[in-house]
Amino acid sequence: MKKYLSLIILNYFRYLAKLQLRKNPDATIIGITGSAGKTSTRLAIVQILKTRGVVKHSVHANSESGIPLNILGLSPTDYSVFDWLRLIILAPIKLLTNKETFKYYVVEMGIDSPRYPKNMAYLLSIVRPHVAVVLNASLTHASEFDYLVKDASPVRRSEKLISLIAKEKMQLARGVGSSGVAIINLDQKEFARSSKDVAGRIITFGKSDKANLKILSTTITSRGFNFRFSYLSQKYELALPDIYPEHYAYTFAAAIATAASLGIPPTISLPSLASFRAPAGRLRIFPGFSDSTIIDSSYNASPSTMFESLKLLDHLAGSRKKIAVIGDMRELGVSAKLAHKNLVDWVMKYTDEVILFGDLTKQYCLPVLESRKFPVHHFAQMSQLTKYLRSIVRPKSYILVKGSQNELFLERAVESILADQKDVAKLCRRGPFWDKLRAKTP
């Protein structure tokens, strides 16, 4: 009964959202999908497009419920039954009163499953983009695809799961139709294989020599991030004062390629990106307690982003002490065991000491690290973790904080070692709703 009621409510919001979109019939809609990097790419695209007109974008909204509510101009507060009743009542009122106009709508389209309504087909029934940006596919949300793969080999199973996830995400590119444009990461072999099924114009990006926008090099130093690329036989360079991991080259490449598809050349995009900042909790750098440096990547984690973040920690810290506060990588399904076994190798290669948090790291990482005599601690309570963390931070040390968002709230670890408590406002998951959840979480 609950399932059918949920579908009725979702269809209700979808119907009203589609009516709301009709108020801006000439707006260009840009849809973004990927296992990682959707928010950063959305913000980079918005940074460029706002120089050309009014841009609406899906802030904290990428799902079957979040997208229609964002289109209507509504936001949940605490996701309670009363909150949903409030949204149901307000939705038709918003439809009548919301006269918002915009030239572009940039929307994240995150799929959690191949099944309705958490799949791409349902999201495309809400909004049909003119430009599709397909970033990557990894094991994030693989648990929802597990039932489709019978192979017991961990490696082959992972490959097949990624292939299925990539196929689901590529539906966005196929959904733009012959008049649309698909911006596709050519380095993801699964996308390259299925791009022939895309009816619209294709602009590819990546390190491949065949990519339309080719990533030439990425340089990361304590002074910032430098990204060089070529497009239409011309070479360009983007230099930013903030520090980003290597995979951000794909974020900027996708944004610049998207702008190019809309007639905005790199000569316009690059100055627009000069003031770009990473979203909260996605590799933000903060001064830490006792003259340390914090790399805050507490918003979420997947195997690929965990690997890149640990490499960045090692690169920035050099010979200085490297501490990693690592939480579970969740929603990986059967692939969780292999992913966390790989994590052990990365931790031993790129850190000097690791603090673990969560059941999966306790089960799969802790015993192996202890058997190898690597400096490791696991805590079940955040208060215990933060007390220990403060005790081991030394001057000039670097601390990476990274883990999945579900029930871990590792931003609490970041907060405990900030040099300036005013920086708390810059961390992820701010507001009364998240404060209540954190207060209830060990």
C-alpha positions as CSV (number, residue, x, y, z in Angstrom):
1,M,0.0,0.0,0.0
2,K,2.8,2.4,0.9
3,K,4.5,1.7,-2.4
4,Y,1.4,2.6,-4.4
5,L,0.7,5.7,-2.4
6,S,4.3,6.8,-3.0
7,L,3.9,6.3,-6.8
8,I,0.6,8.3,-6.7
9,I,2.4,11.2,-4.9
10,L,5.4,11.0,-7.3
11,N,3.1,11.1,-10.4
12,Y,1.2,14.1,-8.8
13,F,4.4,16.1,-8.4
14,R,5.6,15.0,-11.9
15,Y,2.5,16.2,-13.6
16,L,2.6,19.6,-11.9
17,A,6.3,20.0,-12.6
18,K,5.8,19.4,-16.3
19,L,3.1,22.1,-16.4
20,Q,5.5,24.4,-14.6
21,L,8.3,23.8,-17.1
22,R,5.9,24.8,-19.9
23,K,6.0,28.4,-18.6
24,N,9.5,28.6,-20.0
25,P,9.1,26.9,-23.4
26,D,12.3,28.4,-24.9
27,A,14.6,27.4,-22.0
28,T,17.5,25.1,-22.7
29,I,17.6,22.2,-20.4
30,I,20.9,20.5,-19.5
31,G,20.8,17.2,-17.7
32,I,23.8,15.7,-15.9
33,T,24.3,12.1,-14.8
34,G,27.2,10.1,-13.5
35,S,28.3,8.1,-10.5
36,A,30.4,11.0,-9.2
37,G,30.9,14.6,-9.9
38,K,27.4,15.7,-10.8
39,T,27.2,18.5,-8.4
40,S,30.6,20.0,-9.2
41,T,29.8,19.7,-12.9
42,R,26.5,21.4,-12.4
43,L,28.0,24.3,-10.6
44,A,30.8,24.7,-13.2
45,I,28.2,24.8,-16.0
46,V,26.1,27.3,-14.1
47,Q,29.2,29.4,-13.5
48,I,29.6,29.7,-17.3
49,L,26.0,30.0,-18.4
50,K,25.0,32.7,-15.9
51,T,27.1,35.1,-18.1
52,R,24.6,34.5,-20.9
53,G,21.3,34.7,-19.0
54,V,19.2,33.6,-16.0
55,V,20.1,30.0,-14.9
56,K,17.9,27.8,-12.8
57,H,19.5,24.7,-11.4
58,S,18.6,21.7,-9.2
59,V,20.2,22.5,-5.8
60,H,20.1,19.4,-3.6
61,A,17.7,17.8,-6.0
62,N,18.5,14.9,-8.4
63,S,15.9,12.3,-7.7
64,E,12.4,11.2,-8.7
65,S,11.0,13.5,-6.0
66,G,13.7,16.1,-5.8
67,I,13.6,17.2,-9.4
68,P,9.9,17.9,-9.7
69,L,9.9,19.7,-6.4
70,N,12.9,21.8,-7.5
71,I,11.0,22.7,-10.8
72,L,8.0,23.9,-8.7
73,G,10.2,25.9,-6.4
74,L,9.6,23.7,-3.3
75,S,12.0,22.2,-0.8
76,P,11.5,19.5,1.9
77,T,12.4,20.4,5.4
78,D,12.5,17.2,7.4
79,Y,10.9,14.5,5.1
80,S,8.3,13.7,7.7
81,V,4.7,12.7,6.9
82,F,3.6,16.2,7.8
83,D,6.3,17.7,5.6
84,W,5.1,15.7,2.6
85,L,1.5,16.8,3.3
86,R,2.7,20.4,3.3
87,L,4.4,19.9,-0.1
88,I,1.3,18.2,-1.5
89,I,-0.8,21.2,-0.5
90,L,1.7,23.8,-1.7
91,A,2.5,22.2,-5.1
92,P,-0.7,23.4,-7.0
93,I,-0.4,26.8,-5.3
94,K,3.2,27.1,-6.5
95,L,2.1,26.1,-10.0
96,L,-0.3,29.0,-10.0
97,T,2.0,31.6,-8.3
98,N,5.5,30.7,-9.5
99,K,6.3,33.0,-12.4
100,E,10.0,32.2,-12.4
101,T,11.6,32.8,-15.8
102,F,15.0,31.4,-16.9
103,K,17.0,30.9,-20.1
104,Y,18.7,27.7,-18.8
105,Y,17.8,24.9,-16.5
106,V,20.7,22.7,-15.3
107,V,19.5,19.5,-13.6
108,E,21.3,16.6,-12.0
109,M,19.7,13.3,-12.9
110,G,20.9,10.6,-10.4
111,I,19.7,7.1,-10.8
112,D,19.7,4.7,-7.9
113,S,18.3,1.6,-9.6
114,P,17.3,0.1,-13.0
115,R,13.8,-0.1,-11.6
116,Y,10.9,2.4,-11.8
117,P,10.8,5.1,-10.5
118,K,14.4,5.3,-9.5
119,N,15.7,4.8,-13.0
120,M,16.6,7.1,-15.9
121,A,13.4,6.3,-17.8
122,Y,11.3,7.8,-15.0
123,L,13.5,10.9,-14.7
124,L,13.2,11.5,-18.4
125,S,9.4,11.3,-18.0
126,I,9.8,14.4,-15.8
127,V,12.2,16.4,-17.8
128,R,13.6,15.9,-21.3
129,P,17.0,17.7,-21.6
130,H,18.2,19.3,-24.8
131,V,21.8,18.6,-23.7
132,A,22.9,15.4,-21.9
133,V,26.1,15.3,-19.9
134,V,27.3,11.8,-19.1
135,L,30.2,11.9,-16.8
136,N,31.1,8.4,-15.6
137,A,29.9,5.1,-14.2
138,S,31.2,3.3,-11.2
139,L,30.0,0.9,-8.4
140,T,28.0,3.6,-6.6
141,H,24.5,2.2,-6.0
142,A,25.7,-1.2,-7.4
143,S,23.6,-2.9,-4.7
144,E,20.4,-2.1,-6.6
145,F,21.9,-3.8,-9.7
146,D,23.1,-6.9,-8.0
147,Y,20.1,-9.0,-8.9
148,L,20.9,-8.7,-12.6
149,V,24.4,-10.3,-12.3
150,K,24.9,-13.9,-11.5
151,D,28.7,-14.1,-12.0
152,A,30.4,-15.1,-8.7
153,S,33.9,-13.8,-9.7
154,P,34.4,-10.5,-7.9
155,V,36.3,-8.9,-10.8
156,R,34.0,-10.0,-13.5
157,R,31.0,-9.2,-11.4
158,S,32.3,-5.6,-10.9
159,E,32.9,-5.2,-14.6
160,K,29.3,-6.4,-15.4
161,L,27.8,-4.2,-12.8
162,I,29.6,-1.1,-14.1
163,S,28.5,-2.0,-17.6
164,L,24.8,-2.2,-16.5
165,I,25.1,1.1,-14.6
166,A,26.7,2.8,-17.6
167,K,23.9,1.5,-19.8
168,E,21.3,3.0,-17.5
169,K,23.1,6.3,-17.5
170,M,23.5,6.4,-21.2
171,Q,19.8,6.5,-21.5
172,L,20.1,10.2,-20.8
173,A,22.3,10.6,-24.0
174,R,19.8,8.6,-26.0
175,G,16.9,10.6,-24.6
176,V,17.9,14.0,-26.2
177,G,16.8,12.9,-29.6
178,S,18.2,13.9,-33.0
179,S,18.0,17.7,-32.3
180,G,19.9,17.4,-29.0
181,V,23.5,17.2,-28.0
182,A,25.2,14.5,-25.8
183,I,28.4,15.4,-24.0
184,I,30.1,12.0,-23.3
185,N,33.2,10.9,-21.4
186,L,35.1,8.9,-24.0
187,D,37.5,7.5,-21.5
188,Q,34.7,5.4,-20.0
189,K,34.9,2.4,-22.4
190,E,31.3,1.4,-21.7
191,F,30.1,4.8,-22.9
192,A,32.3,4.7,-26.0
193,R,30.8,1.3,-27.0
194,S,27.2,2.5,-26.7
195,S,27.6,6.1,-28.1
196,K,26.7,4.8,-31.6
197,D,23.1,4.5,-30.4
198,V,22.8,8.3,-29.7
199,A,20.8,10.1,-32.3
200,G,21.9,13.6,-31.4
201,R,25.1,15.4,-32.0
202,I,28.0,14.1,-29.8
203,I,30.8,16.0,-28.2
204,T,33.3,13.8,-26.4
205,F,35.8,14.7,-23.7
206,G,38.7,12.8,-22.1
207,K,42.3,11.9,-22.4
208,S,41.7,9.8,-25.5
209,D,43.2,11.0,-28.7
210,K,39.8,10.6,-30.3
211,A,38.1,13.0,-27.8
212,N,36.8,16.3,-29.3
213,L,37.9,18.1,-26.1
214,K,41.1,16.4,-25.1
215,I,42.6,16.6,-21.6
216,L,46.3,17.2,-22.2
217,S,47.6,17.5,-18.6
218,T,46.7,18.2,-15.0
219,T,49.1,19.8,-12.5
220,I,48.3,20.0,-8.8
221,T,50.5,21.9,-6.3
222,S,50.0,23.7,-3.0
223,R,49.5,26.8,-5.1
224,G,46.5,25.5,-7.0
225,F,45.2,23.4,-9.9
226,N,46.2,23.7,-13.5
227,F,44.3,22.0,-16.4
228,R,45.4,22.1,-20.0
229,F,43.2,20.8,-22.9
230,S,42.7,21.2,-26.6
231,Y,39.5,21.8,-28.6
232,L,39.1,22.4,-32.3
233,S,42.8,22.3,-32.8
234,Q,43.4,25.1,-30.2
235,K,45.1,24.6,-26.9
236,Y,43.8,26.2,-23.7
237,E,44.7,26.4,-20.0
238,L,42.6,26.8,-16.8
239,A,44.5,27.8,-13.7
240,L,42.6,27.9,-10.4
241,P,44.0,28.9,-6.9
242,D,42.1,26.1,-5.1
243,I,43.4,22.5,-4.9
244,Y,41.4,19.7,-6.7
245,P,42.2,16.1,-7.4
246,E,43.1,14.9,-10.9
247,H,39.6,13.8,-11.7
248,Y,38.3,17.4,-11.6
249,A,39.9,17.7,-15.1
250,Y,36.8,15.8,-16.3
251,T,34.5,18.1,-14.4
252,F,35.9,21.2,-16.1
253,A,36.2,19.4,-19.5
254,A,32.5,18.4,-19.3
255,A,31.4,22.0,-18.4
256,I,33.5,23.6,-21.1
257,A,32.3,21.1,-23.7
258,T,28.7,21.7,-22.6
259,A,29.1,25.4,-23.0
260,A,30.7,24.9,-26.5
261,S,27.7,22.9,-27.5
262,L,25.6,26.0,-26.8
263,G,27.8,28.3,-28.8
264,I,30.0,29.5,-25.9
265,P,33.7,29.1,-26.8
266,P,36.4,28.2,-24.3
267,T,37.7,31.8,-24.5
268,I,34.5,32.8,-22.7
269,S,34.2,29.7,-20.4
270,L,37.7,29.9,-18.9
271,P,37.3,33.5,-17.4
272,S,33.9,32.4,-16.1
273,L,35.4,29.5,-14.2
274,A,38.1,31.6,-12.6
275,S,36.0,32.0,-9.4
276,F,34.8,28.4,-9.2
277,R,34.8,26.7,-5.8
278,A,34.3,23.1,-5.0
279,P,30.9,22.3,-3.3
280,A,31.0,21.8,0.5
281,G,32.5,18.5,1.6
282,R,34.1,17.8,-1.8
283,L,37.8,18.2,-1.2
284,R,37.7,21.6,0.4
285,I,41.0,22.6,2.2
286,F,40.8,24.1,5.7
287,P,43.4,25.2,8.2
288,G,43.3,22.6,11.0
289,F,43.9,22.4,14.7
290,S,47.6,22.6,15.8
291,D,48.8,24.1,12.4
292,S,47.6,21.1,10.4
293,T,45.8,21.0,7.0
294,I,42.4,19.4,6.6
295,I,41.3,17.9,3.2
296,D,37.5,17.8,3.7
297,S,35.9,15.2,1.4
298,S,33.2,14.2,4.0
299,Y,30.2,14.5,1.7
300,N,30.3,11.1,0.1
301,A,32.6,8.3,-1.2
302,S,32.9,5.7,-3.9
303,P,35.9,3.5,-4.8
304,S,37.1,5.8,-7.6
305,T,36.9,9.1,-5.6
306,M,38.4,7.4,-2.5
307,F,41.4,6.4,-4.6
308,E,41.8,9.9,-6.0
309,S,41.5,11.5,-2.6
310,L,44.1,9.3,-1.0
311,K,46.5,10.0,-3.8
312,L,45.9,13.8,-3.4
313,L,46.6,13.5,0.4
314,D,49.9,11.8,-0.4
315,H,50.8,14.3,-3.1
316,L,50.0,17.4,-1.0
317,A,51.5,16.2,2.2
318,G,54.8,15.0,0.8
319,S,57.1,13.9,3.7
320,R,54.7,15.4,6.3
321,K,52.5,13.1,8.4
322,K,49.4,11.8,6.5
323,I,46.3,10.8,8.5
324,A,43.2,9.5,6.9
325,V,39.8,9.4,8.6
326,I,37.9,6.9,6.4
327,G,34.3,5.8,6.6
328,D,32.5,3.1,4.8
329,M,31.8,3.2,1.1
330,R,28.2,2.2,1.1
331,E,25.5,1.1,-1.4
332,L,28.0,-1.1,-3.2
333,G,26.1,-4.4,-2.6
334,V,28.1,-7.6,-3.2
335,S,31.0,-5.5,-4.5
336,A,31.5,-3.9,-1.1
337,K,34.0,-6.6,0.1
338,L,36.3,-6.2,-2.9
339,A,36.1,-2.4,-2.8
340,H,37.1,-2.3,0.9
341,K,39.9,-4.9,0.3
342,N,41.3,-2.6,-2.4
343,L,41.0,0.3,0.1
344,V,43.4,-1.4,2.4
345,D,46.1,-1.3,-0.3
346,W,45.5,2.4,-1.0
347,V,45.6,3.3,2.7
348,M,48.9,1.5,3.2
349,K,50.4,3.2,0.1
350,Y,49.2,6.7,0.6
351,T,48.9,7.3,4.4
352,D,50.9,7.0,7.6
353,E,47.9,6.2,9.9
354,V,44.2,5.6,9.4
355,I,41.1,6.0,11.6
356,L,38.2,3.9,10.5
357,F,34.5,4.5,11.1
358,G,31.6,2.3,10.1
359,D,30.7,-1.4,10.0
360,L,32.1,-2.1,6.5
361,T,35.6,-0.8,7.3
362,K,35.5,-2.7,10.6
363,Q,34.6,-5.9,8.8
364,Y,36.8,-5.7,5.7
365,C,39.7,-3.3,6.4
366,L,40.5,-3.4,10.2
367,P,41.5,-7.1,10.4
368,V,43.8,-6.9,7.4
369,L,45.5,-3.6,8.4
370,E,46.0,-5.0,12.0
371,S,47.5,-8.2,10.6
372,R,49.9,-6.1,8.5
373,K,50.9,-4.1,11.6
374,F,49.7,-0.8,10.0
375,P,48.8,2.0,12.4
376,V,45.0,1.7,12.5
377,H,42.1,2.5,14.9
378,H,38.4,1.9,14.5
379,F,35.7,3.7,16.5
380,A,32.0,3.0,16.8
381,Q,31.3,6.4,18.4
382,M,32.2,9.7,16.8
383,S,32.9,11.3,20.2
384,Q,35.6,8.7,20.7
385,L,37.0,9.2,17.2
386,T,37.3,13.0,17.5
387,K,38.9,12.7,20.9
388,Y,41.6,10.4,19.5
389,L,42.0,12.4,16.3
390,R,42.8,15.6,18.3
391,S,45.3,13.7,20.3
392,I,47.4,12.6,17.3
393,V,47.3,15.7,15.1
394,R,50.8,17.2,15.0
395,P,52.0,20.5,13.4
396,K,52.2,20.4,9.6
397,S,50.3,17.1,9.4
398,Y,47.6,16.6,6.7
399,I,44.3,15.0,7.5
400,L,41.9,13.6,4.9
401,V,38.3,13.0,6.0
402,K,36.2,10.9,3.5
403,G,33.3,8.4,3.7
404,S,29.8,7.8,2.4
405,Q,27.0,10.1,3.4
406,N,24.6,7.5,4.8
407,E,24.5,7.7,8.6
408,L,28.2,8.4,9.0
409,F,28.3,12.3,9.0
410,L,32.0,12.5,8.9
411,E,31.8,16.3,8.7
412,R,31.8,16.0,12.5
413,A,35.4,14.8,12.4
414,V,36.3,17.9,10.3
415,E,34.5,20.2,12.7
416,S,36.4,18.8,15.7
417,I,39.8,19.8,14.3
418,L,39.1,23.1,12.5
419,A,41.5,25.9,13.4
420,D,38.7,28.5,13.0
421,Q,35.2,27.4,14.2
422,K,33.7,29.9,11.8
423,D,34.6,27.5,9.1
424,V,31.9,25.1,10.4
425,A,29.4,27.1,8.2
426,K,31.4,26.0,5.2
427,L,31.0,22.2,5.8
428,C,28.4,20.0,4.2
429,R,24.9,19.2,5.4
430,R,24.1,22.4,7.2
431,G,20.8,23.3,8.8
432,P,18.3,22.2,11.5
433,F,17.3,19.0,9.6
434,W,20.9,17.7,9.5
435,D,21.7,18.9,13.0
436,K,18.9,16.7,14.3
437,L,20.2,13.7,12.4
438,R,23.7,14.2,13.6
439,A,22.5,14.5,17.2
440,K,20.8,11.1,16.9
441,T,23.8,9.4,15.3
442,P,26.6,7.7,17.4
